[in-house]
């Protein structure tokens, strides 16, 4: 997920390590960091958890220091704390635990020269957290019992903590290894040992979310992360993003530039997307102008993301519909007299005429002008096919164009979504999906991203009750 914030042209190098697999050696990673930095590049070494808690960040920092490469450390939240918290297990709790100990489980307790004193840990009060101990779990539990810890001590094993695929298996020292094996658990695992584990059933929150663990197909533009994906993640789902549109700048902006130089003629300017805002202000800047160019016009926009982008440019929208569709924008003008007024609608080269026609029917003189064109990203066909083959629980459509774009990606074959729950932001989008042969299960009452999430959560909650 953090990679979404990287520049599109940023070099991505996978140096991750998987237990039991041959990955890059630490010396190779150190050398890579130094080499890229010496090329004059700004390098981000991204790690899960905290780089200084069993992350070997200290070793990498030492190597950089010795090589004369300047660096800074951004602390993270170690999985030793984050994974239990997402499983509803506080590491400390009044009356149960006033301390916790974090150790690595990479060394089996049977190792003659183990650096972990399991005998001392068995006698240490509080909570014990073992990281990277999956392979040695049976030996670890046996060693703790052997050295005096009660075999009835509660244990929780949290796999992929904080992720939508998180799983938690609980038991006691005497049986948790067998329970984990029967549950087909595997690394990465955070083991929590102590009385605080008993609080999980009361405090579990993440894996109780209505959309927890659901794989949700989300279509978006190539360059803009979807707000829908963000909200889905907050609801416990796993958004599977497929960019269906790539924004391309025009080779000739004479027409748009001409209209922007004549903004004083327009009473209204309507922005339907973030992309339009970006292009319009790029063209204004190229002409040495800024938000003051809109001094004589009122501004309308579709969607909170578009409104927020306008605010960053110094424009507060005068009109914005609740729903993120052109039909709602037209309805928003019901109380506005636009008869005889000029309205500028910049947008995509190929777009729906709903807004322009609706305003024209109210007597407005509408001028549509192309700000950018859209094309299908070459890699998206493979991404869509792979996502569907891996299994999709829910597919979301936030506009008719997202339905049409996905259908085009799949050459009109939407049969791979027959078992998925289909959720649409409104009736117009639902009608488009139905026309293409999809069975629509959910239509949001409130035609917004938040309304779509609410509808999904209500549906999933009802299914959970029926099960």
SVG drawing of the C-alpha trace seen along z (x, -y; Angstrom):
<svg xmlns="http://www.w3.org/2000/svg" viewBox="-35 -39 68 70">
<polyline fill="none" stroke="black" stroke-width="0.4" points="0.0,0.0 2.7,-2.6 3.9,-2.2 0.9,-4.1 2.5,-7.3 5.7,-6.8 6.2,-8.6 5.2,-6.8 8.8,-6.7 10.3,-5.5 12.4,-2.4 10.9,0.4 13.4,3.1 12.1,6.1 14.5,7.1 11.9,8.9 12.8,12.1 10.5,15.1 11.1,17.8 12.5,20.9 13.3,19.1 16.5,17.7 16.3,13.9 18.9,11.2 21.6,11.4 21.9,8.5 25.3,7.5 23.6,7.3 20.9,5.0 23.5,2.8 25.5,2.5 22.4,1.7 21.4,-1.2 24.9,-2.6 25.2,-2.3 21.8,-4.0 22.6,-6.8 26.0,-7.4 24.2,-7.8 22.6,-10.9 19.2,-9.3 16.9,-9.7 16.4,-6.2 13.6,-4.9 14.3,-1.6 10.7,-0.5 10.2,2.1 7.2,3.5 7.0,2.7 9.9,0.8 13.3,1.0 15.1,1.1 13.1,3.9 14.4,7.2 14.4,5.4 18.2,5.2 17.8,1.4 20.7,0.8 23.0,2.9 21.9,1.0 22.4,-2.4 25.9,-1.3 26.8,-0.4 25.5,-3.8 27.4,-5.6 30.7,-3.8 30.2,-4.6 29.6,-8.3 26.0,-8.2 23.7,-10.6 20.4,-9.0 17.5,-9.5 15.3,-7.0 11.5,-7.1 10.2,-4.9 7.4,-2.5 5.0,-0.5 6.6,2.9 4.5,6.0 5.0,7.1 2.6,4.3 0.5,3.8 -0.5,7.4 -1.8,8.1 -3.7,4.8 -5.5,5.7 -6.3,9.1 -7.9,7.3 -5.1,8.2 -3.5,5.4 0.1,6.4 -0.4,4.7 -3.6,4.5 -4.2,3.6 -4.5,6.7 -3.1,9.0 0.2,7.7 2.3,4.7 5.1,5.4 5.9,7.3 9.0,8.9 9.7,9.2 12.1,11.9 13.1,13.5 12.1,17.1 14.5,17.7 16.8,19.7 15.4,23.0 15.5,23.5 17.4,26.7 20.3,24.8 23.4,25.3 24.4,21.6 21.0,19.9 21.2,16.2 17.6,16.4 17.4,17.4 14.1,19.4 14.5,20.5 14.5,16.8 11.6,16.0 9.5,18.7 9.9,17.1 9.5,13.5 6.1,12.0 4.0,10.2 3.3,10.8 5.8,12.6 5.8,11.8 7.7,14.1 8.5,12.8 9.6,15.1 9.0,18.2 6.7,20.2 9.2,22.8 10.3,23.4 6.9,23.0 6.6,26.6 10.1,26.4 9.4,22.9 6.2,24.0 7.8,27.1 10.8,25.2 8.6,22.7 6.6,25.4 9.8,27.3 11.2,24.3 8.1,23.7 5.5,21.8 2.0,23.3 0.9,25.4 -2.5,23.7 -1.0,20.3 -3.1,18.6 -1.5,18.2 -2.6,16.4 -1.0,16.8 -1.6,13.8 -0.9,14.4 -0.5,11.4 -1.5,9.0 -3.2,5.7 -3.9,7.1 -7.4,8.1 -6.1,11.6 -5.3,11.6 -6.0,14.9 -5.8,15.6 -5.6,19.0 -5.8,19.2 -5.1,22.0 -2.7,22.7 0.9,23.6 0.1,27.3 -2.0,27.4 -1.6,24.2 1.0,25.8 -1.4,28.6 -4.3,26.1 -2.2,24.0 -1.3,27.0 -4.9,28.1 -5.9,24.6 -3.2,24.7 -1.5,21.6 1.8,20.5 4.4,17.7 4.5,14.8 3.2,15.3 3.3,13.1 2.9,15.3 1.4,13.6 1.8,15.6 0.1,14.5 -3.2,13.9 -4.0,10.8 -4.9,13.2 -8.1,14.0 -9.3,10.4 -9.4,11.1 -13.0,12.3 -14.2,9.1 -11.9,6.7 -11.5,8.1 -12.6,5.4 -10.7,5.7 -11.8,9.2 -15.4,8.3 -15.7,5.6 -18.5,6.3 -16.1,6.2 -13.2,8.0 -11.3,10.2 -13.4,9.5 -11.5,9.1 -13.1,6.1 -12.5,5.3 -12.0,1.5 -11.5,-0.2 -9.6,-3.5 -7.4,-5.8 -3.8,-4.8 -2.5,-7.8 -5.1,-8.4 -5.5,-6.1 -9.2,-5.6 -10.9,-7.1 -13.1,-4.0 -10.1,-1.8 -9.1,-3.9 -12.6,-3.5 -12.7,0.2 -9.4,0.7 -10.7,-1.1 -13.6,1.3 -11.3,4.3 -11.6,5.2 -8.8,5.9 -9.2,3.6 -7.9,5.1 -7.3,2.1 -7.3,2.3 -6.5,-0.9 -9.0,-1.0 -8.1,-4.5 -4.9,-6.3 -5.0,-10.0 -3.1,-11.5 -2.4,-15.1 -3.4,-16.7 -0.8,-17.6 -2.6,-20.8 -4.4,-22.9 -5.3,-25.8 -9.1,-25.3 -8.9,-24.9 -6.5,-27.8 -8.8,-30.0 -11.8,-29.3 -9.7,-29.9 -8.6,-33.3 -12.2,-34.2 -13.4,-33.0 -15.0,-36.4 -17.7,-35.4 -18.8,-32.4 -21.2,-32.5 -20.4,-28.9 -17.5,-26.5 -18.3,-22.9 -15.5,-20.4 -16.4,-16.7 -13.1,-15.2 -9.8,-15.8 -8.1,-15.3 -9.9,-18.2 -8.9,-20.5 -5.3,-19.5 -5.2,-20.2 -7.1,-23.5 -4.8,-24.9 -1.7,-23.6 -2.9,-25.6 -3.6,-28.7 -0.1,-28.5 1.4,-28.1 -0.3,-31.4 0.9,-33.1 -2.5,-33.0 -4.0,-31.4 -7.3,-31.1 -8.1,-34.8 -9.1,-34.0 -12.4,-32.6 -13.2,-35.9 -16.3,-36.5 -17.5,-32.9 -19.2,-30.5 -17.7,-27.0 -19.5,-23.7 -18.0,-20.3 -18.8,-16.6 -17.3,-14.6 -15.6,-15.5 -12.2,-14.6 -12.7,-17.1 -13.8,-19.7 -10.8,-19.1 -8.5,-19.5 -10.2,-22.8 -9.7,-24.0 -5.9,-23.4 -6.0,-25.7 -7.7,-28.4 -11.3,-27.8 -14.2,-26.9 -17.0,-25.3 -20.3,-27.1 -22.3,-24.0 -21.7,-20.3 -24.3,-17.5 -24.4,-14.9 -24.1,-12.1 -21.0,-11.7 -22.8,-11.5 -23.7,-13.9 -27.5,-13.4 -27.2,-14.7 -25.2,-17.7 -28.0,-18.5 -30.5,-18.2 -28.4,-20.5 -29.1,-23.3 -32.8,-23.0 -32.8,-26.0 -30.4,-28.0 -31.5,-30.1 -29.1,-29.4 -31.3,-30.4 -29.2,-32.4 -26.0,-32.0 -22.8,-30.6 -21.5,-27.5 -18.0,-26.0 -17.7,-22.2 -14.0,-21.1 -13.5,-17.3 -12.4,-14.2 -12.3,-13.9 -14.9,-11.2 -17.5,-11.7 -21.1,-11.5 -23.4,-14.3 -25.7,-14.0 -24.5,-17.2 -24.3,-19.3 -27.7,-18.2 -29.3,-18.7 -28.1,-22.2 -28.9,-23.1 -32.5,-21.9 -32.6,-24.6 -31.7,-27.2 -27.9,-27.4 -25.5,-28.0 -23.1,-25.1 -19.6,-24.9 -17.9,-21.5 -14.1,-21.6 -11.6,-18.8 -9.0,-18.9 -7.5,-15.4 -8.1,-12.1 -8.4,-8.7 -6.8,-5.4 -6.7,-1.9 -3.4,-1.0 -1.7,1.8 -1.1,3.9 -4.6,3.6 -6.0,6.5 -3.6,8.9 -4.3,7.3 -8.0,7.7 -7.8,11.3 -5.4,12.2 -7.5,10.5 -10.6,12.4 -8.8,15.7 -7.6,15.3 -11.1,14.8 -13.2,11.7 -15.9,11.5 -17.3,8.1 -17.0,5.9 -17.8,2.2 -18.9,-0.2 -19.0,-3.9 -20.1,-5.0 -21.3,-3.6 -17.9,-4.3 -16.3,-1.9 -18.7,0.9 -18.0,0.3 -14.2,0.0 -14.0,3.3 -16.2,5.0 -13.8,3.7 -10.8,5.0 -12.3,8.4 -13.5,8.4 -17.1,8.3 -16.7,11.6 -17.9,10.8 -18.7,14.4 -15.8,14.5 -17.8,12.2 -20.9,14.4 -20.2,15.5 -19.2,12.0 -21.5,9.6 -22.1,6.7 -22.5,3.3 -23.4,0.1 -23.3,-3.5 -26.7,-4.3 -29.5,-3.2 -27.9,-4.5 -24.7,-2.5 -26.8,0.5 -28.7,0.3 -25.5,0.3 -24.3,3.3 -27.6,5.1 -27.4,4.3 -24.0,6.1 -25.5,9.2 -24.4,8.7 -26.8,9.4 -26.7,6.4 -27.0,7.3 -26.6,3.8 -27.6,0.3 -26.7,-2.4 -29.5,-4.6 -27.2,-7.5 -25.3,-7.8 -21.9,-8.5 -18.8,-6.6 -19.9,-6.6 -23.3,-5.5 -21.9,-2.6 -19.8,-1.5 -22.8,-1.7 -24.8,0.4 -22.0,3.0 -21.7,3.1 -25.4,3.6 -25.5,6.4 -22.5,8.2 -23.9,7.8 -27.2,9.4 -25.3,12.3 -23.3,12.8 -26.5,13.0 -28.0,15.5 -25.0,17.7"/>
</svg>
